[in-house]
Amino acid sequence: MPRTRDVEKQKRALTEATWTVLTRTGLTGLTASAVAKEAGCTTGLVFHTFPTKRDLLVHARKTLTERAVARLEEVEANAPDPLTALQDVVRALPAGRRGASDEARVWVSFLAAAVADEDIAEHHRQGNRMLLRRIERLAAAARPDWTHDDVTSFAVDVSALSEGLNAVSLLDTESYSTEQQERSIDRLLERTRL
C-alpha cells in the first residue's frame, strides 16, 4: 500500500528549515541542499514541494506574516481597553523585547530578497500595510480626538521605528539594547497618552 504524503506537514517542516538556514547563514547561504539537510530530507523532496527557491521563500514569507498577525491579534484581544491594546501591540513589535532575534534575522533576509524579487517585495508591502492599518485602527479607537492625519502619521512612525529597531539591533546590540529599544518605543507612545 503506498504511503500518503502530508503536503502541509512537509511545507511546515521545510519552512522551519528555511528559517533556520536564514537565521544561521542569511540569504546567501540559502540553498535547496541546505534546507534539505536541515529538514532531514532530500533536495528532491524540497523541489517536489517547492519547485523553485523563490517558491520556498515566498511560502516562508507568507508564514512569517501569518505568525506576526496571529501574535498581534492575541496581544490585542488580551487588552482591557483600546489605549492598552494600542500600547501593547506597539510594544510587541520590536523583536528584541520578545527574544525573537531569529525572527528579525529572517525578516531582514526576506527584505534583502525583496529588493530583487517583486513577488517577495509585494508580500513585504502587504505585511507592512496590514500593520499600518492595524495601528491606524487601534490609534483611532484609543484617541478619537486625533485627526486622520494624526492617526496615519502615528502608524507610519510606529512602523518605521519598530522595523528600524529590528534591523539595526541585529548588528549592534550595544547601541540598540533591549532597554534602549523599550525607551524609544515608550517615547513614541507618549503621544498616545490623554
N, C-alpha and C positions, 0 to 999 in steps of 0.2 A: 504494500500500500504506500503510495507516495506521500511524503511529508508536505503539509500545507505551510505556506510561507506567510508569516505575520509581517506584512509590509510596514505597518505603523510602528511596530516594535523595532524593526530594523532601522527605520528612519530616526526614531528617537535615539537608538544606540549610536548611529552614525553622526547625528547632530551633537551628541555629548562628546564623541571622539573628536569631531571638528573643533568644538570649543576648547577641548584640552590641548589640541595641537596649536590652535591660535594663541592660547594663553602662554604656552611654552615657547613657541618659535615665531609667532606673528604670521602675517600673511605670506612672507617669503618661504616659510617652512611648510606651508600647507600643500600637501600633495595627496593624491589618492592612496599611495602606498603608506604615507604617514598616518592617514586616517584609518586605513585598514589595520595597520599594526596596532594602533591604539584601541580599536574596536575588537581586535582579536578575530578578524575575518580576512577574506581575500580581497584584493583590489577588484576582482571580477564582481564580487557582491556589491562593492561600493558603486561601480559603474552600472550594475544592473538596477540598483536602487536610485542612483542619481547619475544619469548619463554623462554629465559634464561636471567639472569642478565648480563652474558657475551655478549649476543647479543645486549642488551641495551648499554653496554659500548662501544662495537665495533662501533655501529652506531653513538653514541655521539662523539667518537674519530674521525671518518671519517668527521663528521660535523665540528669539530674543525679545521681539516686540510683544508677543503674546504673554510671555512671563512678566515683562515690565507692566503691562496693562493689568494683569491679574494681581500683582503685588500692590499697585496703586489703588485698585478697586477695594482691596481688603483694608488698606490703610484708611481710605475714605469711609468705608462702611463702619469702621470701628470708632469714628469720631462722633462726639456727642452733639456738635453744632457746626454750622458752616465755617466759622472762623477757625476752629480747631482742625476741621477737615483740610482747609487750605494750608494751614501751617504744617500739619503733619505730613501732607503729601509733598510739600516743598522740602521739608527736612529729610524725607525719604529718598530724594533724588541723588544726592552725592553718594557714590559707591563706597567711598572710604568709611563713611558713617555706618554703613551696613556690613562692613567687612567683605565687600564684594569687588575687590580689585581685579579678580579674574574676569568678572563680568565686564568691567571697564576696559580691560585689555581686549576682550573680544569685540566690544563696541568700537574701539579705536581701529582695530583691524578691519572691521566692516566699513568704517568711514574711509579708510585708505582704499579699500576695494571699490568704493562708490565713486571715487574720482575718475576711474576708467571704465565703469560699467553703469550704464544708465538704469538698468533694472534694479540694481542694488541701490543706486542713488535714489530712485523713486521710493524704495522701501524706507530709506532713511527719511526722506521728506514726509512720507505718510506717517511714520512714527513720531517725528517731531511735531507735525501738525496736530496729531492726536493729543500730544502733551500740551501744546498751546491751547487747544480747545478745552481740555480738562481744567487747566489753570484759569482760563478765562471764565469758565462756568463757575468754578469754586470762588474766584475773586468777586464775581458779580453777586453771588449769594452772600458772601461774607461781608462785602462792602457795597450795599445797594446805593450808597451815596456817590460812588465812583462813576465817572463818565465811561462811555465805551472806549475812548482813547486811554483813560487811566487803566482800565482792565487789560486792554491789548498790550500796552507798554509794559505793564507788570508781568504779564505772561512771557513776553519776549525776554525781559530781564532775568526771569527765573530760568528759562531755558538756556540762555547764554551763560549765565553764571554756573548752573549745575553741570552742563555739558563741558564747559571750560575747565571747571574744577576736576571733573572725572578724567579729562585728558592730561592736564599738566601734572596732576598729583601722581600719575603713574611713573613719571620720570624724576620728580623732585618732591619726595615725601618730607623732606626737611622744611622747605618753604611752604608746602601745602599739606601740613599735617592735618589729621582729622580735626583737631581742636581749631586750627586756623580756618578750615573749611566751615565748621559749625559757626564760628564767629561771622564769617562772610554771609552765610545764609541768614543768621539772626539779624544782621544789619539790614539785609534786604527785607526781611519780614517785619521790621519796624514800621514799614509803610502800611502794613495791614492793621495796625492797632488803632482802635477808635479813639 
